[in-house]
Amino acid sequence: MPELSTIQQIAIWILPVLFAVTLHEAAHAWMANKLGDTTAKALGRLSFNPLKHIDLFGTIIVPLMVLILSNFSFVFGWAKPVPINATLFKNPRRDIALSTAAGPISNLIMAFLWAVILKITLSINPNSMISLFVILTARAGIIVNLLLAYFNLIPIPPLDGSRIVASALPLRWAIRYEKIEPYGFFILLAIMFTGILNWTLTPLINGSLRVISAMLNL
């Protein structure tokens, strides 16, 4: 396979990144709406339109910088968070957890769907230029979505995992736990630069890749 230029790599990764963050936020909005909170829907966030969710810095600039600096081996980014009004839920603590979990779950589903696209393309015609682009994009889609799913499940505020953990904790402990949110970004930077993040995510991603490969005989 010929070595790809930076522009070619960006062209391959940009669609998977946009779909991953857009559908992640749309999934939060969809589940919240199903559970009684129509806030996101009223604000137009229950949408597959990327423009409704894109944050210029978090969805475009940061992912591109991380991809280029990591030689397209890692991606990190975010979209505009979906607003959730817990007072509209019948069971606020449970429903916050469900609405939050919908985002990472959507990424796991998308990873599988990208794998299906990869399987179909490899089965039909893997040798054309269009097929090569689809194959590389599908591979990027699998990695992007697994990364975002497991990264967001890390229990450090304000990531999705912290909301799920807080919902499961006794209220007094949850209040104390959520007080670390102002320091969450710095904690994330620390685990990234010390290698803890890579040590944590790599087994999860590799395990998921093995499961997907076994399911689809890739």
N, C-alpha and C positions, 0 to 999 in steps of 0.2 A: 504494500500500500504506500503510495507516494506521501512524502512529508507535506503537511498542510501549512499554509501561511496563517498568520494571525487573523487576517480578514476572513479566510475560509473557516477557521475555527470559530470565530464569533458568529458567522452565519449559521453554523451547525448548532451552536449552543443557545442562541438567542430565543428561538421559538420554545424549546423545552423550558427555559427559565421563565419566560412570560406565562406560559400555560401553568406551570407549577405554582407560581405565586398567585396568579389570578384565580385559579380554581380552588386553591387553598382558602383564600379569603371568601370566595363565593360559597364554599361549603360551610364555613362558620355562619354566614348569613342565612343559608338555607335551613340549617338545623335550628338556629335560633328562631326563625320564622315558624317552623313546624312546632316548636315548643311554646309558642305564644308571644315571642318578642318580635314585633314588626318594625322595630327601629331601623335596622339595616335595610329592609325592603323599602321603607318610606324614603330613605336617603339614596335609593338607587344602587345599593351595594349587592343586592341579590341579582347579580348580572355576570355573564361570562365575558363582558366587554373589558379588556385589559385597562382601558382608559379610566374606568371607574375605580380601579384598585392601585394603579401604578403610583409609586412614590419615586420621583425623579432620581433622588439620591440612593434610596435603598433598593429600588428595582432595576435601575439602569447603571448608574455610575459605579456603585460598590461591587455588584456582581461582575461587571466587566473588568474592574481593577483586580479583583481576587482571581478571576479566571486567568488573566494574563500573567499575574505575578506567580501563580501556582502552576504555570505551564499547562493550564486547562485540566488540572487534576482535582480541583476543589472549587466549590462555588458557595457563596454566602450572600444573602440579601433578604429583603423584606418588602412588603407592600403596606399601603395604608391600613392600619388595623380596623377591623369591622367593629362598630359600636354595638355594645350589648347592654340592655337595660334589664338587670336581673329582677327588678320589681315586677316585671310583666310575666315572669315564669311562675308556674304553679308550684314547682319545687325548685327554688332558686339554686341551691348548692348542687343538686343533681343535674339540673338542666344547664348550668354553667359548664360543668364537666363534659356533658354530652356535646354542647355547642363547640367547646374548645377542641375536643377530640376529633370532631368532624374534619378539621383542617388536615392534620397528619394522616388520618385515614384516607382522605381524598388523594393525598400524595402516594400512598401505598397502592391504591387502585390505579392511579395513573402510571406508576412504574410498571405494573402488570400489563396495562394496555399498550404502553410503548414496547414492551417485550413481545406482545402479540403482533404488533406492526412489524417488528424486527423479524419474527418467525415467518410471517406471510411474505415479506420482501425477499428473504433468503430462499424461500421455497419457489417463488415465481421467476425472478431474474436478478441474481445478485451481481451481475457483471456490467450493467449499464451505468452511466454516470449518474442518472437520476436515482437508480437503486442504491448506488454508493452513498449519495447524499442522504437518502432516507435511512439507510442502515446506520450511518454515523450519527444522525439526528436521534434515531430511536435509542441508540446506546447512550447518548448524552441524556436523553429523557429519563431513562431508567436510573442513571446515577444521580441526576439532579433531584428527582423525586424521592429516592431513598435517603439522600443527604438531608433534604428539607424535612422529611417526615421524622427521622430520628433526631436531627438537631433540635427541632421544635419540641420534641418530647423530653429534652433535658430539663430537669426540675429547677431551673434558675429563672427567677422573675426577670423580664416579663414574658418569657417563652411559654408556649402552650402547656408544657409539662408542669410548670409551676401552678397554673390555674387548676389543673386536674388534681395535683397533690393537695392544694389548699382546700379544694372541695371535699376531699376525703378526711382531712384533719379535723379534730375538734375545733370549734370556733375560736377558742382562746389561742390555741397553737397556730391556727391559720392566720390570725391577725398578726402575731409575732413573726411568722414566716414571711408574710407579705411585706414586712418592713425592710427587708433586704433589697427590695426592687430598685431603689436609687443606686445601688452598688452592682446591680446585675450585669450591666455592660462591662464593667471593669473585671468582674469575676469571669465573664465569658472570654475577654481578652487574655486573662491569665491562663485559663485552661487551654486556649488555642496556642499560645506561645510556649507553654511548657510541654506540649505534646499530649496532655491528658485527653483533649478532645479527640485527637486522632486515635489514641489508644482505646477510647470508648466507642467511637462510631465505626471503626474499621471492621471489627468482628460482626457487628449487626448488619452492615452493608454486605459484607462477603457472605454471611449466612443467608441473607435474603436473595442474593444473586444465585446461590446454589439451589435454593428452593425454586425460584422462578425457572432456572435452567432445567431442573428436573421435571417441573410441571409441563413445560413446553418442549422438552427434548431439544434444547438449544446447544 
